[in-house]
Amino acid sequence: MPFFEGFKPALRWLTFVALLGLAQWAVAAQMLVYSADAALAGPMIELDAQERKWLAAQPQVVVALTQYPLYLFKDEHGHWSGFHHDVLERISAMTGLRFVYDETFSSEQLLERLESGEADMSTMLSMNDERRMFLDFSHAFGGAGWVLIGHVDEPSVQSLAHLAKKVLALPARHALEATIRRDHPSIELRVVKTYAEARALVESGEAYATIDSEIGARLYPSGRLKVGDVLEGKWDADYLAVRKGQPQLLSILNKALDAFSPSELRAIRHKWFEAMAPATAPSVRESIAWQACWGMLIIGVFTVLSLLWNRRLAALVEQRKDAESDLRDQLAFQRTLMDAMPDPMFVRDQQGRLLTCNKSYEEHLSARLEQMQGRQLIEIDVFPKDTAALLHAEFMAQLQTRKPRFSERQLMFKHGLRDIYQWTVPFYGADGQLRGLMGGWSEIARRTRQT
């Protein structure tokens, strides 16, 4: 009996830790169920007579967008997904609005669709003075900070003041472009088409820094880039931007956003962004609680050594399984993002051998990844021989110069001559060493038609 009396303190603490873990699991399970069913809950909101009349006469609302993973993108099945998609689906269920997506390929092209009246609204735009001239903005429903992104070998970029007389790369008509030109005239702005081109210029050293939202900055990690400080006083809020002259649509959207409960909106954000949130320091209470738990667990180890040793081995096995599962999930997520891109994309090593590609690349070349993987273009029959030799030589030369390449050109495919916009950029490993090239292309004819 005295022997078993010694077990009681350790067993009490083990029971406490088990109950604490069970409570955390219950909260997580509740959030998961809520996020899955949120779009099905809640009644229709009440609209006034003018809003109902406008809704009856409006068969659909055209939403201009650019694919931005986690916010709005196509999954591996070609279906739209993301945080903004879930919000619009919920608004549709509450109001009866029918949203139709109109995809563009740059912020500049998106704004042109709204200015011309080809689109009614967008979910992808931050507010600034230029845009307020032809757009109305809904109530904000979240957002993220703007962060500075610089080269890994340079000091972290702390503020716009540190960019005086340096090159800052930004996509055309960026939300902060006018403010930077006005308040920081000493910064040399380099305007490009997309965020990807801006990051490539920073990697190559042609630009000192670029700017992206906190979500976007952490979504595309690179061994040659690092995230600097958040821009103080600058906030990339989530709005629904509506083309002017549609007050009823703006009113309906605001009513729908007001109808979201804080817990409902928090559940949708948690579903998409929780994994991207930077780690935060624990509170004093949490630190004390965890220190106490660990202290009692150590005491328990010394008092019930044989029992805890067996449990520890079992826990290590479970942790390894979880780590392997997380790695598989991460690889599957990256594969989904790549296959979601509508244009062909590929990755090649330093010898020009194909490492991987997306489904669009397979479809354009009428070949499977398994047939092309580990082989150079000149070793397989997917391009005419002259084209394959030309592209392979360009890849080898670019690997020597290590500079990104963006060009509009004509290229002979097996099915004929095509006008394309081609891009290739070097990519580096976590150790900063060159690993190969990433690239792709889009057909200029299709881009022109959509413009």
Secondary structure, 3 states (H helix, E strand, C coil): CHHHHCHHHHHHHHHHHHHHHHHHHHHHHHHHHHHHHHHHCCCCCCCCHHHHHHHHHCCCEEEEEECECCCEEECCCCCEECHHHHHHHHHHHHHCCCEEEEEECCHHHHHHHHHHCCCCEECCCCCCHHHHCCEEECCCCCEEEEEEEEECCCCCCCCHHHHCCCEEEEECCCCCHHHHHHHCCCCEEEEECCHHHHHHHHHHCCCCEEEEEHHHHHHCCCCCEEEEEEEEEEEEECCCEEECCCHHHHHHHHHHHHHCCHHHHHHHHHHHHHHHCCCCCCCHHHHHHHHHHHHHHHHHHHHCHHHHHHHHHHHHHHHHHHHHHHHHHHHHHHHHHHHHCCCCEEEEECCCCEEEECHHHHHHHCCCHHHHCCCCHHHCCCCCHHHHHHHHHHHHHHHHHCCCEEEEEEEEECCEEEEEEEEEEEEECCCCCEEEEEEEEEEHHHHHHHC
